[in-house]
Amino acid sequence: MAEPVLLVERDEGVVTLTLNRPQARNALSTQLRRALVEAFTALQADPEVGAVVLTGAGSAFCAGLDLKELASQGAPGTGESVERGADVIAAMARVDRPILGAVNGVAVTGGFELALACDLLVGSPEARFADTHARVGILPGWGLSQKLPRLIGIQRAKLLSFTGNYLDAARAEQWGLLVQVVPAEELLPACRALAREMLSCVPEALRGYKRVIDEGFAMTFGEGLRHESRRAVAHARSVRADDIAARRDAIQARGRAQAAGAGRDPGPGG
């Protein structure tokens, strides 16, 4: 029996999704894209899911669309596959829980766009990114042309997209694409630990916070500020003062514990 193209592992509210086509560098075949849409749709509907970690099996994160499959379909199939592939990104965007990308190897073109659909990225030293849309002869349709310049700056984004050159893990961290680089054997444990930290926040607030950031990201600064204010007022109506006081005590205790571990005073309100 063939192995599934997408592995799903659950651990106390943290779900790890592993692209499982290592022989094809986890290229996004029609079957894998369909599995991703189904998985993210199911996770969004599951109240027990608090955070998601997305990674790849083997030595690659994701090599992008399956070019062998596209070649067999011909030119009309290429356009159709690019359009349908956007369903994966849309399914990820509908998830109001944090999605952490554990980039274990190359993330190329469509795989790069898949990584950019995550809320944040942690990489191993083997992580590498490349945008080869222009070299393949197609244009990005899953958000890369808009997200990448906002993350690393327009000139750096153009440098990558106009050359198709690889960006290594160290430079990706310097440029702000990766929030952290950890040894390969620590990549998944680090991402899961980070996900569990997020799960210690108030779930409704965490989900609302993700929404207000993502929605405001598509607005002008002034519109985003007004949007945040409206969201904050609406949310505040559902929050009780005694709940905030109790949570503040827990926050201070956590701050003192972290400071003790680091050997420093947390300061007022820590």
Secondary structure, DSSP 8 states (H G I E B T S, - for coil): ----SEEEEEETTEEEEEE--GGGTT-B-HHHHHHHHHHHHHHHT-TT--EEEEEESTTEEE--B-HHHHHHH-HHHHHHHHHHHHHHHHHHHT--S-EEEEE-SEEETHHHHHHHTSSEEEE-TT-EEE--HHHHT----SSHHHHHHHHH-HHHHHHHHHH---EEHHHHHHTTS-SEE--GGGHHHHHHHHHHHHHTS-HHHHHHHHHHHHHHHTS-HHHHHHHHHHHHHHHHTT--HHHHHHHHHHHHHHHHHHHHHHTS---TT-
